[in-house]
Amino acid sequence: MPEIICTTVYQFPELSEAAKEKARSWYRELGPHDDWWDAVYEDFERVCEILGIRLKTTLVRLMGGGTRAKPCIWFSGFWSQGDGASFEGYLSHSKGAASCIRDYAPSDATLHGIADRLQAIQRRNFYQLTAEVSHRGRYYHEYTMAVDVTRDSPTWQPPTEDAEEIVTEALRDLARWLYRQLETEYDHLTSDDAIEEGIIVNEYTFTEAGRRFG
């Protein structure tokens, strides 16, 4: 014979502190929503545009059967050795990048420094440097980025001896910057405050012990 069992359920604010911690752990295991990194990627794409980096793209298939171009940006994280971020693209001189990046991110000294280094090495090469950034290997961090620096000189002048090293390190610093932005966003989304907000907004209910119910 079927039985009817009555269970009292609680909204998150009604739980004890121990039960709240159990509820938070349950929700945290679900992980952030799909594509939680989109806002960070959009910011990074704008930064690249200012610095004169045209990101490569790859086609991804959509659920409806179509395709769209996705920027070649990757990361893995955040707790294992070898985690990091990388990207692929083409660098060329961007006039006024040093001042534009300060307008866009006035308090970000890391981006200011990257823009300044790129501008300085371009100046020493008469603003003729270009570079291609490619990914190599199966991991994603700054050292999986291969940087090929060339100089578009009408008289066939080669890049200055320090050009490749400076450009490569600046672009790897940009990948490190991206990884820190992703890590900060992930930490925010998995913080207690964000977890509690998600639970309350979705109106989840729990048993007295904090076990998800219903």
C-alpha positions as CSV (number, residue, x, y, z in Angstrom):
1,M,0.0,0.0,0.0
2,P,1.3,3.5,-0.7
3,E,2.2,5.6,2.2
4,I,2.1,9.4,2.7
5,I,5.2,10.7,4.5
6,C,5.2,14.3,5.7
7,T,8.5,16.2,5.8
8,T,9.1,19.7,7.0
9,V,11.2,21.7,4.7
10,Y,13.0,25.0,5.2
11,Q,14.2,28.0,3.2
12,F,17.9,28.7,3.5
13,P,17.6,31.6,6.0
14,E,15.6,29.3,8.4
15,L,18.4,26.7,8.7
16,S,20.9,26.4,11.5
17,E,24.5,27.4,10.8
18,A,25.6,23.8,10.4
19,A,22.7,23.0,8.0
20,K,23.5,26.2,6.0
21,E,27.0,25.0,5.5
22,K,25.7,21.6,4.3
23,A,23.4,23.4,1.9
24,R,26.2,25.7,0.6
25,S,28.3,22.6,0.0
26,W,25.6,21.0,-2.0
27,Y,25.1,24.1,-4.2
28,R,28.8,24.6,-4.6
29,E,29.2,21.1,-6.0
30,L,26.9,22.0,-8.8
31,G,29.5,24.5,-10.0
32,P,29.0,27.9,-11.6
33,H,26.6,28.2,-14.5
34,D,27.7,27.2,-18.0
35,D,30.0,29.7,-19.7
36,W,30.5,31.6,-16.5
37,W,33.7,33.0,-18.0
38,D,31.9,34.9,-20.8
39,A,32.2,38.3,-19.2
40,V,35.9,37.8,-18.5
41,Y,36.4,36.8,-22.1
42,E,34.6,39.8,-23.4
43,D,36.8,42.1,-21.3
44,F,39.9,40.3,-22.5
45,E,38.8,40.7,-26.2
46,R,38.4,44.4,-25.6
47,V,41.9,44.6,-24.0
48,C,43.4,42.7,-27.0
49,E,41.7,45.1,-29.4
50,I,43.2,48.1,-27.6
51,L,46.7,46.5,-27.6
52,G,46.6,45.7,-31.3
53,I,46.0,41.9,-30.9
54,R,43.5,40.3,-33.4
55,L,42.5,37.0,-31.8
56,K,42.3,34.0,-34.0
57,T,38.9,32.2,-34.1
58,T,37.7,28.7,-34.4
59,L,34.3,27.4,-35.5
60,V,32.1,25.8,-32.9
61,R,28.9,23.9,-33.6
62,L,25.6,25.3,-32.1
63,M,22.8,23.1,-30.7
64,G,20.6,24.2,-33.5
65,G,23.0,22.9,-36.1
66,G,24.7,26.1,-37.1
67,T,28.2,27.3,-36.3
68,R,29.7,30.4,-34.9
69,A,33.3,31.8,-34.7
70,K,34.8,31.5,-31.2
71,P,37.9,33.4,-30.2
72,C,40.9,31.2,-29.5
73,I,41.1,31.7,-25.8
74,W,41.6,28.7,-23.4
75,F,42.3,28.1,-19.8
76,S,42.4,25.3,-17.2
77,G,42.1,25.8,-13.5
78,F,42.4,26.4,-10.7
79,W,44.2,24.0,-8.5
80,S,46.6,21.9,-10.5
81,Q,50.2,22.5,-11.4
82,G,50.3,23.6,-15.1
83,D,46.9,25.4,-14.9
84,G,46.8,28.7,-16.7
85,A,45.4,30.6,-19.7
86,S,46.6,31.0,-23.3
87,F,45.4,32.6,-26.5
88,E,46.2,32.7,-30.2
89,G,46.3,35.8,-32.4
90,Y,48.2,38.4,-34.4
91,L,49.9,41.4,-33.0
92,S,50.6,44.7,-34.8
93,H,51.2,48.2,-33.7
94,S,48.2,50.0,-32.2
95,K,48.5,53.7,-32.2
96,G,47.7,55.3,-28.8
97,A,47.3,51.9,-27.1
98,A,49.2,53.1,-23.9
99,S,46.8,56.0,-23.3
100,C,43.7,54.0,-24.5
101,I,44.3,51.2,-22.0
102,R,44.6,53.7,-19.2
103,D,41.2,55.1,-20.2
104,Y,39.7,51.6,-20.3
105,A,41.4,50.3,-17.1
106,P,42.7,53.3,-15.2
107,S,43.8,51.4,-12.1
108,D,45.3,48.3,-13.7
109,A,49.0,48.7,-13.5
110,T,49.7,45.3,-15.1
111,L,47.9,46.3,-18.4
112,H,49.6,49.7,-18.3
113,G,53.0,48.0,-18.1
114,I,52.2,45.6,-21.0
115,A,51.1,48.4,-23.2
116,D,54.1,50.5,-22.4
117,R,56.5,47.7,-23.1
118,L,54.9,46.9,-26.5
119,Q,54.9,50.6,-27.4
120,A,58.6,51.0,-26.5
121,I,59.7,48.1,-28.5
122,Q,57.6,49.2,-31.5
123,R,59.2,52.6,-31.3
124,R,62.7,51.0,-31.4
125,N,61.6,49.1,-34.5
126,F,59.8,52.1,-36.2
127,Y,56.4,50.6,-35.4
128,Q,57.0,47.8,-37.9
129,L,56.8,44.8,-35.6
130,T,54.2,42.1,-36.0
131,A,53.8,38.8,-34.2
132,E,51.8,35.6,-34.5
133,V,50.8,33.7,-31.4
134,S,50.1,30.0,-31.7
135,H,49.2,27.3,-29.2
136,R,51.3,24.2,-28.9
137,G,50.8,21.1,-26.7
138,R,47.8,19.8,-24.8
139,Y,48.0,22.1,-21.8
140,Y,46.8,25.7,-21.5
141,H,49.1,28.2,-19.9
142,E,51.4,31.1,-21.0
143,Y,54.3,28.8,-21.9
144,T,52.2,26.8,-24.4
145,M,52.1,30.0,-26.5
146,A,54.6,30.1,-29.3
147,V,55.4,33.7,-30.4
148,D,56.9,34.4,-33.9
149,V,58.1,38.0,-34.1
150,T,58.8,39.6,-37.5
151,R,59.4,43.1,-38.8
152,D,57.5,44.5,-41.8
153,S,60.4,46.7,-43.0
154,P,60.4,48.0,-46.6
155,T,64.2,47.8,-46.5
156,W,64.2,44.3,-45.0
157,Q,65.6,45.4,-41.7
158,P,65.4,42.6,-39.1
159,P,63.8,43.1,-35.6
160,T,66.1,44.5,-32.9
161,E,67.8,41.7,-30.9
162,D,65.6,42.3,-27.9
163,A,62.3,42.4,-29.8
164,E,61.3,38.7,-29.7
165,E,62.0,38.4,-26.0
166,I,60.2,41.6,-25.0
167,V,57.1,40.9,-27.2
168,T,56.9,37.3,-26.1
169,E,57.1,38.1,-22.4
170,A,54.6,40.9,-22.7
171,L,52.1,38.6,-24.4
172,R,52.7,35.9,-21.8
173,D,52.1,38.5,-19.0
174,L,48.8,39.2,-20.7
175,A,47.9,35.5,-20.5
176,R,48.9,35.5,-16.8
177,W,46.6,38.6,-16.4
178,L,43.7,36.8,-18.0
179,Y,44.2,33.8,-15.8
180,R,44.1,36.0,-12.7
181,Q,40.9,37.6,-13.9
182,L,39.3,34.2,-14.4
183,E,40.4,33.0,-11.0
184,T,39.0,36.1,-9.4
185,E,35.7,35.6,-11.1
186,Y,35.5,32.0,-10.2
187,D,36.3,32.8,-6.5
188,H,33.5,35.3,-6.5
189,L,31.0,33.0,-8.0
190,T,31.8,30.2,-5.5
191,S,32.0,32.5,-2.5
192,D,29.6,32.0,0.4
193,D,27.7,35.3,-0.5
194,A,27.2,34.3,-4.1
195,I,26.3,30.7,-3.2
196,E,23.7,31.9,-0.7
197,E,22.2,34.4,-3.2
198,G,21.9,31.6,-5.8
199,I,20.1,29.3,-3.3
200,I,17.7,32.0,-2.2
201,V,16.9,33.2,-5.7
202,N,16.1,29.7,-6.9
203,E,14.0,29.1,-3.8
204,Y,15.5,25.7,-3.0
205,T,14.2,24.0,0.1
206,F,16.1,21.7,2.6
207,T,15.5,19.4,5.5
208,E,16.4,20.5,8.9
209,A,19.8,19.0,8.5
210,G,20.5,21.0,5.3
211,R,19.9,18.2,2.8
212,R,18.3,19.3,-0.4
213,F,14.6,18.4,-0.6
214,G,12.1,18.6,-3.4
